[in-house]
Amino acid sequence: MPGLRESFDRERPDFPPGTPFWIDPSFARLAACHPRLQEVARHLDTRAVDAKGAAGLAAEAPSSYGDHRYEALFRALISVLRPRRCVELGVLHGFSLLTIARTLQESGLGRVDGYDLFEQYPYTNASYASVTERLKRTGLSARAAVHRAEAREVASWTDEVDFLHVDLSNDGEVYRWVFSQWSEKVTQIILLEGGSVARDRVDWMRRYGKSSIAAAIEEIRASRPEWTIAVLDPYPSITVAFRQVGLAAT
């Protein structure tokens, strides 16, 4: 089966693994959307982009997000927006969960709850025990917890969230579902894996006839004007949706 990077590498041979996402023009477009996101851009200093810490995280919890240093995006967003309640749908090995928890611990406020089917998911998965142990070993259990649950059920028992991250084998239908169920519950920001044109062309999306994420984003932009949406293009790409009122300066 072709690698997940294949469509990205065909489109951007000048952007191999190891190239940080923030030098791509799509990051400048994101930062221009709102003053608080310009603050996020300024926060990408040596503290946010610590290469040694990133290497340790990638070894601890491998993720496609590591190819272009997306852990720095999570760290900068958490540091600037200072969310109290964070939710993650789709945990896998815990790359983003550990990043969020570590940054919350440094700021001294907030927690993150991650939900995943773990071993019950029939495709790529990680074990519940291994992720739980990883949180304990890294001293982050006070800021993060994982729960074995079907992601589509979580919204029904969740009232309000400041920061939502979704990585659920995303396609256009997942995006539509997220905004139908969560857009009134999230006060600040939603991050979703995927969003670029190259991401729509990965093998499994085409093989199984999955719906286009790029098309879903355009529908969401038209129907939900209170949300501003931008896409970071480097593999695997990330969609950043922020509520204009929620990102007001504090």
N, C-alpha and C positions, 0 to 999 in steps of 0.2 A: 504494500500500500504506500502511495506517495507520502512523504513527510508533511506534517502540518505546515512547515515553513515554505513549502515549495512555491505556492502561488505568491507569497511575499517576496521570495528571493528572485523570482522571475520579474516581478514588477519593480523591485528596488535592489538591484545587484550592488548598489553603492552603500547599502545599509546592512552589513553583515552582523551576526551576533557579537555582542560586546559594545556596539555603538549605542550610546545613551539616548533615550527617547527625546530628551529635551533639546537636542540639536536639530530635530526634524521640524520643518516649517509648521506642522500641525500643532506643535506645542505653542508656538508664538500666536497662532490663531486662537487657541484656547485661552491663553493668558489675556488676550485683548478683549475677551467677552465681558469681564467684570473686574472692578478694582480689587476685590478679594482674591481673585485668581491671579492678578498681577503680583499680589503679596505672596501667593504660593510660589510663583516663579522666582521671586527674590529669595525665598526660603531655601531654594535648591542650592545651598552652599555646601561647604565641606562636611558639615554635620549631617545634612540630609542625604548626601550622596557618598557616605563613607564606604569606600571600596572593600576594605577588610571586613566590615560588618556584612556587606552584601554577599561576599564570597562564603562566609560562614552560614548565612541564611540559606543560600542556594544548596549548600551541602546538607544542611539540616532538613530542608523541605524543598526538593526540586520543583520547579514550576516554569512554564513557558514565559511567565512574567519576568523571570530573571534574565532572559536574553538581552533585554534592552533597559534593564535597571528600573523597572516599574515600582520596585519597593520604595524608591525615593519619592515617587508621586504620592503613594499612600502616606508616607511619613510627613511630607510637606502639607498635605491636605489636613491630616489630623492635627498637626502642630498649629496651623493657622486657624482652622475652623473650631477647634476645641470641642468636638461633639461629646455629649454625655452618654448617649445610647447608640451603639453601633450594632448592626446585624449583618451577618454574612450568610448568603445562601449558596452552598457549594464550597466545601472546605478543602477537599483532597488532602494533600500532605500538610497544609497549614501555612504556606508561604505568606499569603496576605494576612491571614489571621494573626500570625506571630508578629508581623510588621506592625499591624494596628495595635496589638496588645502592648508591644514594646514601647511604642510612641505614647500611648495612653499612660503607661507606667511612668514615663519620663515627665509627662505633663502633670501627673498627680490627680487626674480626674477621669471619669468615664470607664466604661467596660464594653466588651464586644462579645456577642453570642453568635456562635457559628452552628449552622444546621446542615446536615448531610445524611445521606443514607448509608455512607461508608460501605461496608462489605455487602450490603443488600442492593447496591447499585450494580447493574449487570455489566457495565463497561469499565472504564478506567476508574479505580477506586483506591482508597487507603483504609486502613483499619481504624476503628474508633479508639482502640486501646493505644495504638502507636501515636496518634495525635494527642490524646490525653496525656500520655507519658511525656511527649515533647513539651507540652505546656508546663508540666511540673519540673522537668529537667532545666528549662530555661527560666524558671522562677516567675512565670507569667500567669499562674493560675488565679491570682487575685484580680486580674484584669480581664481574663478571658475564660470562656467555657464552651465546650462543644456538646451538641445534642444530636442524637440519632432521630431524625424526623424527615418526613416528606416535605420538601421546600414549599410546595403549593398549599400546605396547611398552615404555615407559620403566620401568614397575614391575618388569619381568622382570630388568633389569640394575641395579636400585637396591636397596641394602641398608637404609640408615637415613637418614631425613630429619627435620629438626627442624620445618620450616615448609613447607607445601605450599599452593600457590594453583592453582585450577583454573577456567579460563574457556574452555569448549570447546563453545559453542552448547549450554549445559547444559540438560538436562531430567531427569526423575526417573530414567531409566535411567543417565544419566551419574553421578548421585549414588550410585546403588546400586553401580555399577562401581567408583567411587572408594573406597568403604568396603570393598568386597570385596577390592580389590587393595592398598590403601594403609593401612588402619587399623592393621595390625601393624607398619608401617614408619615411621610418623610419631610422633615422640616428644612433640611439643608441640601443634601447631595446624594445622588445615586450614581454608582459606578457599575458598569456592565462590561464584562469581557466581550470583545468583538466590536464591530461597527464599520470597519473599513471595507472597501470594495474587494480587496485581496482576501479578507476573511470570509466573505461570501463565496469565494471560489475554492476554499479548501476541499479536499477530496470527500470527506464524509458529508459535507453539506450538499455537494452535487450528487453524490452517489445515492443518497436517501431522499433527494428532492426537498430539502429543507427550505423554508421560506427565507427570503432575503432580509438580512438585518438592515441594510442601507435603506430599503424601501420602507420598512417599519419605522425607522427613525424619521423619515419625512412625514409619515402619517401622524406620528406622535407630536412632531413640531407643529403641525397644522391644527391639531385638536387640543393641544395643551400649551397655550401661549405663556402660561406662568412658569414654564420650564424652558431654560435655555440649554441647548444640547450641542456639544462639540465632540469630535472624534480624534483621538490620538492614533495616528496611522501605523507606527512600528508594531511588528509582530508581538503578540497576537492581536493587537489593537485594543483600545479601551474607549468606551463611550462615557463621557462625563456629562451628567445632567444635573443642573443646579437650579434650585428654586430661587428666583430673584429676591423675594422678600426674605427668605431664610439666610441668604448670604449678605444681608445688609451689614454694614460696618458696626462693630460693637465697641 
